[in-house]
């Protein structure tokens, strides 16, 4: 059974699932279906990780979970989108993987037959690629296919013999397949009026916006194909309080994120528009909402590069120790991005943890030592705030410098 277990693990790690299928689409979302193919028998022990093609970073995770269908929302209309996915087997399923497979397929011979068909399918695909001129890639695929077939035969012939080395399945926390090929699709068009409406919001033409919404109320939730912002997010980033107030009165979703997960409150704070932020909070905006990188409004306050905005957010109840996906606190973000000293000082004054480290283990002091001012010198004003060893090192450096001067004077006097 161990040989079969080894075979299944090896095959899974080299297996590439079929691209996700598009079940349906609209102007702002796409519904995808994914299949675990021959490993579907694992059922609730499977996870699916779906990524969407972007510019920076090149791929972002849009779904991770056990459902085989998922609607990807908040997409720009009339826009092409690319998706891929991989299958993940939970660590709890690895212990009895072979037993589950045999139970599902009936017997081992049937199981091997199924995987032999997969190998032959890989070979046919390789030949098709070869006929299309993809010579280099096919060489590696064909070689891999032959290796798999040899491996399959060896498992069938020598399965009853003892093995010197068993598979160490416990070393896997997660067992992951290869990425599928990409699926290309596009969202439907919302019509030319969407472009006009987004432009009217951007320019602050309140009267025209009112007229368009009276004719077509659904425009209030469209996503701008150019920047991925909703009308409310656009107005919030611009700081147009009157436009924000009107859109909210027209049932705009106060939490509808942009294509990168930013809420209108995030964008208002990022742009330094505290009056808009006040209005959004008054209408019930979620102060603890996060974007795709798990940044909260406290991080966006730091990114605004405005001391008054930082004070505003923390006076509203911001958390100085909140962390993003890199485990950066607002203070860590301020230091790593070279923020102004007064902003860093304000965060320290409010009780930020100066001994915090990020996910990679980088400390605040280490990050601060890398900072340079416009003249290429260390930013000692920041080091004083976050490096507990700075004052000691400074005293030692000054003492050493003074000792050298005294020594030089003694040398000159002895010469005379």
Secondary structure in CASP SS format (residue, H / E / C, confidence):
PFRMAT SS
TARGET T0000
AUTHOR 0000-0000-0000
METHOD secondary structure of the structure
MODEL  1
X C 1.00
X H 1.00
X H 1.00
X H 1.00
X H 1.00
X H 1.00
X H 1.00
X H 1.00
X H 1.00
X H 1.00
X H 1.00
X H 1.00
X H 1.00
X H 1.00
X C 1.00
X E 1.00
X C 1.00
X C 1.00
X C 1.00
X C 1.00
X E 1.00
X E 1.00
X E 1.00
X E 1.00
X E 1.00
X C 1.00
X C 1.00
X C 1.00
X C 1.00
X E 1.00
X E 1.00
X E 1.00
X E 1.00
X C 1.00
X C 1.00
X C 1.00
X H 1.00
X H 1.00
X H 1.00
X H 1.00
X H 1.00
X H 1.00
X H 1.00
X H 1.00
X H 1.00
X E 1.00
X E 1.00
X E 1.00
X E 1.00
X E 1.00
X E 1.00
X E 1.00
X E 1.00
X C 1.00
X C 1.00
X C 1.00
X C 1.00
X C 1.00
X E 1.00
X E 1.00
X E 1.00
X E 1.00
X E 1.00
X E 1.00
X E 1.00
X C 1.00
X C 1.00
X C 1.00
X E 1.00
X E 1.00
X E 1.00
X E 1.00
X C 1.00
X C 1.00
X C 1.00
X C 1.00
X C 1.00
X C 1.00
X C 1.00
X E 1.00
X E 1.00
X E 1.00
X E 1.00
X E 1.00
X E 1.00
X E 1.00
X E 1.00
X E 1.00
X E 1.00
X E 1.00
X H 1.00
X H 1.00
X H 1.00
X C 1.00
X C 1.00
X C 1.00
X H 1.00
X H 1.00
X H 1.00
X H 1.00
X H 1.00
X H 1.00
X H 1.00
X H 1.00
X H 1.00
X C 1.00
X C 1.00
X H 1.00
X H 1.00
X H 1.00
X H 1.00
X H 1.00
X H 1.00
X H 1.00
X H 1.00
X H 1.00
X H 1.00
X H 1.00
X H 1.00
X H 1.00
X H 1.00
X H 1.00
X H 1.00
X H 1.00
X H 1.00
X H 1.00
X H 1.00
X H 1.00
X H 1.00
X H 1.00
X H 1.00
X C 1.00
X C 1.00
X C 1.00
X H 1.00
X H 1.00
X H 1.00
X H 1.00
X H 1.00
X H 1.00
X H 1.00
X H 1.00
X H 1.00
X H 1.00
X H 1.00
X H 1.00
X H 1.00
X H 1.00
X H 1.00
X H 1.00
X H 1.00
X H 1.00
X H 1.00
X H 1.00
X H 1.00
X H 1.00
X H 1.00
X C 1.00
X C 1.00
X C 1.00
X C 1.00
X C 1.00
X C 1.00
X C 1.00
X C 1.00
X C 1.00
X C 1.00
X C 1.00
X H 1.00
X H 1.00
X H 1.00
X C 1.00
X C 1.00
X E 1.00
X E 1.00
X E 1.00
X C 1.00
X E 1.00
X C 1.00
X C 1.00
X C 1.00
X C 1.00
X E 1.00
X E 1.00
X E 1.00
X E 1.00
X C 1.00
X C 1.00
X C 1.00
X C 1.00
X C 1.00
X H 1.00
X H 1.00
X H 1.00
X H 1.00
X H 1.00
X H 1.00
X H 1.00
X H 1.00
X H 1.00
X H 1.00
X H 1.00
X H 1.00
X C 1.00
X C 1.00
X H 1.00
X H 1.00
X H 1.00
X H 1.00
X H 1.00
X H 1.00
X H 1.00
X H 1.00
X H 1.00
X H 1.00
X C 1.00
X H 1.00
X H 1.00
X H 1.00
X H 1.00
X H 1.00
X C 1.00
X E 1.00
X C 1.00
X C 1.00
X C 1.00
X C 1.00
X C 1.00
X C 1.00
X E 1.00
X H 1.00
X H 1.00
X H 1.00
X H 1.00
X H 1.00
X H 1.00
X H 1.00
X H 1.00
X C 1.00
X C 1.00
X H 1.00
X H 1.00
X H 1.00
X H 1.00
X H 1.00
X H 1.00
X H 1.00
X H 1.00
X H 1.00
X C 1.00
X C 1.00
X C 1.00
X C 1.00
X C 1.00
X C 1.00
X C 1.00
X C 1.00
X C 1.00
X C 1.00
X C 1.00
X C 1.00
X C 1.00
X C 1.00
X H 1.00
X H 1.00
X H 1.00
X H 1.00
X H 1.00
X H 1.00
X H 1.00
X C 1.00
X C 1.00
X C 1.00
X H 1.00
X H 1.00
X H 1.00
X H 1.00
X H 1.00
X H 1.00
X H 1.00
X H 1.00
X H 1.00
X C 1.00
X C 1.00
X C 1.00
X C 1.00
X C 1.00
X C 1.00
X C 1.00
X C 1.00
X C 1.00
X C 1.00
X C 1.00
X C 1.00
X C 1.00
X C 1.00
X H 1.00
X H 1.00
X H 1.00
X H 1.00
X H 1.00
X H 1.00
X H 1.00
X C 1.00
X C 1.00
X C 1.00
X H 1.00
X H 1.00
X H 1.00
X H 1.00
X H 1.00
X H 1.00
X H 1.00
X H 1.00
X H 1.00
X C 1.00
X C 1.00
X C 1.00
X C 1.00
X C 1.00
X C 1.00
X C 1.00
X C 1.00
X C 1.00
X C 1.00
X C 1.00
X C 1.00
X C 1.00
X C 1.00
X H 1.00
X H 1.00
X H 1.00
X H 1.00
X H 1.00
X H 1.00
X H 1.00
X C 1.00
X C 1.00
X C 1.00
X C 1.00
X H 1.00
X H 1.00
X H 1.00
X H 1.00
X H 1.00
X H 1.00
X H 1.00
X H 1.00
X H 1.00
X C 1.00
X C 1.00
X C 1.00
X C 1.00
X C 1.00
X C 1.00
X C 1.00
X E 1.00
X C 1.00
X C 1.00
X C 1.00
X C 1.00
X C 1.00
X E 1.00
X H 1.00
X H 1.00
X H 1.00
X H 1.00
X H 1.00
X H 1.00
X C 1.00
X C 1.00
X E 1.00
X C 1.00
X C 1.00
X C 1.00
X C 1.00
X C 1.00
X E 1.00
X C 1.00
X H 1.00
X H 1.00
X H 1.00
X H 1.00
X H 1.00
X H 1.00
X H 1.00
X C 1.00
X C 1.00
X C 1.00
X H 1.00
X H 1.00
X H 1.00
X H 1.00
X H 1.00
X H 1.00
X H 1.00
X H 1.00
X H 1.00
X H 1.00
X H 1.00
X H 1.00
X H 1.00
X H 1.00
X H 1.00
X H 1.00
X H 1.00
X H 1.00
X H 1.00
X H 1.00
X H 1.00
X H 1.00
X H 1.00
X H 1.00
X H 1.00
X H 1.00
X C 1.00
END
